[in-house]
Amino acid sequence: MALVFNHTVSNRILLATFSRSWKRQKVSDGHVVYMATANKATVVLLVSGMKKTVKREFPRGARIFVVNGTFHFPPHIRL
């Protein structure tokens, strides 16, 4: 497990599976905002060029912005 202190941006995400601890806040013109409603909210990601999925954990209140297929992640924990 590693803590990522900076914001991360990726356009290589092929599939993102959000746990039940996420709420989709806004959808407009290719912009989607997901907000974590509980601590340890997880997202499982399938990333282009990787053979296995990766899991990320976020604190309550964290927001993930998806703009035209590019994911903008706040600081998080890599599991």
C-alpha positions in Angstrom: 0.0 0.0 0.0 1.4 3.4 -0.9 0.1 6.9 -0.3 -0.1 9.2 -3.3 0.3 12.8 -2.0 -0.3 14.7 -5.3 -3.2 14.9 -7.7 -3.1 12.3 -10.6 -4.5 12.7 -14.1 -4.9 9.8 -16.5 -6.5 9.3 -19.9 -5.5 5.6 -19.9 -8.4 4.4 -17.9 -10.5 1.9 -19.9 -12.9 1.0 -17.1 -13.6 2.3 -13.6 -15.7 0.4 -11.1 -16.8 2.5 -8.1 -17.9 1.0 -4.8 -21.2 1.8 -3.2 -19.5 4.6 -1.3 -19.6 6.9 -4.3 -22.3 9.3 -5.5 -22.4 10.7 -9.0 -23.0 14.4 -8.6 -23.1 16.1 -12.0 -23.3 15.1 -15.6 -23.0 17.7 -18.4 -21.2 17.9 -21.7 -18.8 15.1 -21.0 -18.1 16.2 -17.4 -18.9 13.8 -14.5 -18.1 14.3 -10.8 -18.0 11.4 -8.3 -17.9 12.1 -4.6 -16.9 9.7 -1.8 -19.7 9.4 0.8 -17.7 7.3 3.2 -14.1 6.8 4.3 -12.1 4.1 2.4 -14.3 4.5 -0.7 -12.7 2.3 -3.4 -12.4 2.4 -7.2 -11.1 -0.5 -9.2 -9.4 0.6 -12.5 -8.5 -1.2 -15.7 -5.6 0.8 -17.1 -4.5 0.6 -20.7 -1.1 -1.2 -21.0 -1.5 -3.1 -17.7 -2.4 -6.8 -17.4 -4.3 -6.5 -14.1 -6.6 -4.1 -12.4 -5.5 -1.6 -9.8 -7.4 -0.5 -6.7 -7.5 3.0 -5.2 -8.9 4.1 -1.8 -10.1 7.6 -1.0 -11.3 9.5 2.1 -14.8 10.7 2.6 -15.5 13.9 0.6 -12.9 13.1 -2.1 -14.0 14.1 -5.6 -13.0 12.4 -8.9 -13.6 14.5 -12.0 -14.0 12.8 -15.4 -13.7 15.2 -18.3 -14.1 13.8 -21.8 -12.7 10.4 -20.6 -9.7 11.9 -18.6 -9.8 11.0 -14.9 -8.6 13.6 -12.4 -7.8 11.9 -9.0 -7.2 13.7 -5.7 -4.5 12.4 -3.3 -5.3 8.7 -2.5 -4.0 5.3 -1.3 -2.8 2.7 -3.8 -3.8 -0.8 -2.6 
